[in-house]
Amino acid sequence: MAMKIIKVDKSSPLHGKVKPGDRLISINSKPVRDNVDYMFKSAGGRLRLIFEKESGERLSFDIKESSDLGLTFESDKILTCKNKCIFCFVHQQPKGMRRSLYIKDEDYRLSFTHGNFISMSNLTGADTERIIEQRLSPLYVSVHTTDDELRRFMFGNKNLSPIRPALKYLVENGIVFHTQIVVCPGINDCHHLEKTINDLYALYQGVKTVGVVPVGLTKYRNNLPGLKPFAREEAANLLDNIHAKQKVFLAQSGSRFVFAADEFYILAGRKLPAMSEYEEMEQFENGIGMMRKFLTDFNRRKKALSSIRRNKKIAMMTGESAYTIIRDNIVSHLKKNRFEVDIFSVGNRFWGKNVTVSGLLTGRDLLAEVRKINKSYDIALLPPNCLNNDDLFLDDLTLELFQKKAGMDIRVGSYNLVETLKEVTA
């Protein structure tokens, strides 16, 4: 058990003493298992670090003041999921996508560091005790249902341990959770959903939020369990039930506790809640409150529109789910202020008609829509969440190649639309 160094900063107290390729063996006589373990064990007073060089020689260093040691290590091997969830998105995609899309992450360390949702199905007793010892909190957990038999069915794992005792033990030992329920109509909705929310609320000491999101279904479901998307009326009924529970929880605990995904409001044709009703926005990355924050940020900044040039004709691209809200609340306002802006809804031909969010639009689908628009537009503005940090679309099309094939000026927007408009019209 050792960690391989890939970089030593010049400011490091170990610069010139260790180098890339050397391995960290222990800190204060305790083995170092991974990057999170390193962060935990290198924080605090005096340190004795033992390294092993590629030759096998071992070096020992004493550090009196343990600030940033300036060491970068190899990425940890990701702990993966062995479940076969009936709604797993990884199982619903074809070959040829970005490699990271095929990784079924089930890593409690990434849950702590990046907010990734895990099922806790692969936690060992040692993992549980480490979580408590190192206070790896909050953690993000996919519950889906607290009915043990139904949960085993949904996770495709007949050996899945009950979730409530595992959560209860960690909560009693000071660990905080944010949880999610992916709702499949006819399976874990209605009374099952109500029971799950109530069971989690019983652990409110540590379970701080529940995010309720609709199942995502692509067209690539051959030989997978038959599931159906939410209908408009089903989405409306679900929202009514959640809002009723929010009122009860708010009166009892001062928090609404359970929050519904933006998709439910859009599907049901309901008005989005006010920003304050999302409280601390703990479920933001789960698509809960994203649209409200986007609209609120625009409204707070729109006074600055008067200083922005109106010299470009702009085509805004978005997914089908956000189209109507952005058209009615933002584009209409821009047009009233003499901006030449139009919005275009991009259908998801790649994943299928049931996938409507802009974050799952592929480069090829966006490109097909851009090529159809009138070339009188000066700029086509892409949604900010359709590219990764390497400027790659989900289908590995590069932004550079996209721009060449589009034959027009392509820009990627940000969640600060006013600032985006300022930049593209400069």
N, C-alpha and C positions, 0 to 999 in steps of 0.2 A: 504494500500500500504506500504509494508515493505520488507526488504531484510534480509534473514536468514543467519547468520554467520555459516560457517562450519569449519573455522580455524583462530586462532589468532597467528601470529608469536611471538616468544619470544622477538624479537627486537621491537615489536610494542609499541608505547606509551600507548596503551590501554591494554597491556598484564596484566592479573590479575584483570582487571576491567570489561571486558566483556568476554564472553566465547561462544563456539559453542552452537547454539540454540537460542541465543539472536538475536533480530532483530533490524536493523537500520531503524529508522522511518524518520528522517529528517537531513539535513545539512543546517545550517544557516536558519532555519525555513522553508526550502523548502523540500517537500517530495522527496524521492529517488525512482525512478521507476524501475531501472535495473542497471546492471553492467556498461554499458556505461554512464548512468546518474551519477552513483557514481564517475566514473573517472573524469567526467566533473566538478562536484560540489565539489569534494575533492581537486581539483587542485587550488593552490593559497594561499592567506594569512591565516588569522585566521579562525578557524572553530568552530562552536558549533554543536556537534553531540548529537542527542537524540536516545537512545536505549530503547527497551522494552524487559524485561526479560520474560521468560515463565510464571512466576507468574502474569504477568500483570504490575509489577512495572516498572516505567520509570526512566532512568538514563540520566543525562546530563553531557557532558564533553566539556571543552574548550581546543582546541589545538592551540597553538600560531604559531608554524611552521608546515605547512602541507606538509611534505615530504611523504614518503610511510607510510601509516597507518598500513600496515602489516595485513590487513583483507582480508580473502577469503570468498566469498559469494556463495550461491547456484547458479547453472547455471540458466540462464533466460529461461523461456518457449519460445520456438521458434515460431515465427509468421509463419503460414503456408499458402500455396497457395490454392486458391479456383478455379483457372482456370482449364480447361480441354484441354490443348494444344494438337493439333493433333499429335505432335511428342514427347510428354512427355516420358522420359525414365523410369520414375517410373511406368507408366502404361504398360511398355513393359517387365516386369520381373515376374517370377513365385513366388510362395510362398517359404518360407524357406531360404531366403537370409538374410544377415546381416540387423538388424533392421533399422539402419541408412539409408539404401538404399530406404526405403519406406517413408521417410520424405520429403515432398514437401516444401522446405524452401522458404519463401517469406518475409524475415526479413531484413529490411533496416539496422538494427544494425550489422548483420553479413556481410552485403555487405560492410559496413565501416571497420569492424575489420578483416574480413577474405577474402574479395574480392569475396564473393558469388554474383552471378547474380540474380537480382530481376526484376520483370516486373513493379513495382510501382503500381500494380493494387489494393492494399489494403491500400495505404497511405491515412490517414485522413488529414484534414487541420491542426490539431494539430501536426501530425507527420512531415508534411512539414515545419512548423514553427520551430519545434525542430531541424530539420536537418540544417536549416539556422542558428539558434541561437547558436548551439553547433558546427557548422562547421564540420558536419559529412561528410567529403570529403577526397578522392574521393569515389564515389559510382559506382557500376558496374550494368549496366542495360541491360536486354534482350529487344531489340527493335523488331527485326525480320522484321518489315515493318512499315513505317510511314503512310501507307494508312489505315485510321481508320476502314473501313469496313473489309478489308482483315485481319487486326490485330485482330479484334473481332472474325473472323472465325478461325484464327490460334490458338488463345488462348481459343477458345470454351467459350467465355464470351461475350454475346450480350450487356452487360452493361459496358464494358470496356471503360474507359474515353480516349480521345485522348492523345497521348503520347507527341506530340510536344509542346503544351502549358505548360504541366507539366515540361518538361525538360527546356524550355525557362525561365520559372519563376525562377527555381532553379539556372540556369546558371546566370541570371541577378542578383541573390543574392549571387554570389560568390562560388557556388558549382561546383565541377569538376566531370566529368563522363568519364568512359570507357564503351563502349557499345559493344554488340555482335548481330550478325545476324545469326541465324541458318537457312541455306538455304535449302528449299525443292524444288527439281526440278519440274518445271511446276506450282509452286504455288507462291513463292515470289522471284524467280530468274529473270534474264533478265531485262526488263524495271522496274519492281518493285524493284529489287535490286539497280539499278542505282539511282532511285528516293530516296530510303531510304538513301543511302550513301550521296547523294547531300543534302538532308534535314538535315542530321546530321552535315555535314560539314558547313552548314549555321550557326550552333551553336558552331563553333570551339573555340569561346571564352572560353567555358567550356567543351564541348565534345571533348576530346583530342584524343581518338582512337576509331576505329571500328574494331572489329574482325569478320571475316567471316568464319564460320565453316559449314561443311556438316552435314546434318541430320543423326543421328545415329538410325539405324533400327535393332531391334532384331527379332528373329523368333517368339516371343510371341506377335503377333499383331492381334489375333483373335478378331473380333468385333470392331477393331479400324480403323480409316480412311485409305484408300489405299494410301500409299506413296511409292515412288521408290528411290533407291540409285542413286548417281551420276554415270554416265557413263564416260569413259575416255575422250571422246571428249567434254562432257559438262564441266568437270573439267578444261580442257585446255582452253576452251572459257572463262570461269569465270576468270581464272588467267590472260588471255590476257586483259580482261576488267579492272581488278583491277590494273594491272601494268600500264595501260594507265592512269588511274585516279591518281595513285601515282605520276606519273611524273608531272601532272597538279598541284596537291596539294603541292608537294615539291617546285615547282617554286613559288607558291603563298604564302605559309605559312612557308616554311622551314621544313615541316613534311610530310611524306607520308600518314599519317592519317589513312588509311585503310590497313589492313593486312590479308592475307589469311592463313588458317590453314595448317599445314604440310601435312595433309592428301590429300589436293588437289594436291600438288606437286608430292607426291608419286603416286597417282592415275593417274595423267596426264603424269607421266614419265619425269617430268621436274626437272632441277637442282634447289636445294634449294638456296634462296638468301644468300648473304654474311651476316655475323653477323651485320655489320653496317647498313644494310637495315632494320633491325628490330628495329633500334633506341634504345629506352629505355627498350625494351622487356616488355612493360606494359601488353601484352596479353599472356605472357609466360604460365600461368596456364591454358589457353584456348587451349593449344596444338599448339601455334603459335611461332615458333622459337626454340622449344625444341630440335628437331633433329639437327638443325644447331649448337646450343650451345654444344650439346654432341660431335659432330664431331670436332668442334673448340677446345674445351677443351682437347680432345684426342691429336689433332695435336700439341697443345702447350706443352703438357707434354710428348710426346712420346720419347723425347731424354732420359728420365729417364728409358726407357725400358732396356737399356744395363745393368743396375744394378740389374735387377730382375731375379730371378732364373727361369730356364726353366725345372723344374723337375716334373711338373704335366701336365697331359693331361686333358684339360678342355672342357666341352660341354656348350656353351652359349645358353640359351633359350630366345626367343623373340617372339613378335607378328608378324603376317604376313606383316603388313604395314612397319615395320622397317627392316625386314629381309634383303632385297636386299641392302639397303644403308649401313647397318652395315657390311654385308659380303664383299661388294666391297671396302669400305673405311677404315675399321678397321681390320677385320679378315684377309684380304689379306695382309695387312701390318704386322700383327703379324706373319703370316706364313713365310713371307720373313725374319723375324728376328728370325726364328727357334723356335717360340712358337708352341706347339701342342694344337691348339685351333680350334674348329669347331663350327659353329652356326646352330641352329635348329629352324625352323619356327613352331610355335605352333598354330594350327587351333583352332578357337573358337567354339567348339562343343556345348557349353552350350548356348551362346547367339545367335549363328548362323553365317553363313558365311559372313554377311555384317559387323560384328564387328571384326576389325582387329588390334586394338591397344593393346599393352601389358598391359596397366593399367586396362583392363577389362577382363584379363584372370583369370579364376577361378583356385583354387587349384587342383580340380579334372582333369581339362584339362592339366595343367602343369605336374601333376603326371603321367597321361597316356603317355605323350610324354617322360618323363624322364625314365619310365619303358621300353620304346622301344629302347632306345639307347644302344649301345654296352657297356658292363660293363668294358671295358678296360679303360674307362674314370675314372680319379681319382676324379673329381669334376664336378657337374652340377651347373651352375651359373644361378640363377633366375634373372629376371629383377627387378630393385629397386622399381618400382611403383605397384607391384602386391600384396603388403601387407600393412596393416595399421600400426599404431604405436603400436598396441597390438600383432603384428605378426600374424594377421588373414588374410586369403585370403577372397575374396568376398563371397565365399560360407561357411564361418566360419570354414574352415579347418585350424587347427593351424599349424604353421611352425614345431613345435616339432613332431606332428603326421605325417606331410608330410615327414619329414626326416626318420622316422621309416619305413614308407611304401615304401619309395623310395629304400631303401637298399643300399644307397651309400652316399658319402659326399655331402651335399647340402649347398650351400652358396647363400646369397642374395647380388647382386651387388650394386654398387652405380653409380651415374652419373660421378664420377671420375674413369674411367675404369683403368687407369694406377695404381692408388692407390689400387684399388680392386685386380688387378693382383699381386701386391706386397704383399698384405695381404694373399691371398689364396695360394701363393707359398712359404710363409715363412716357 
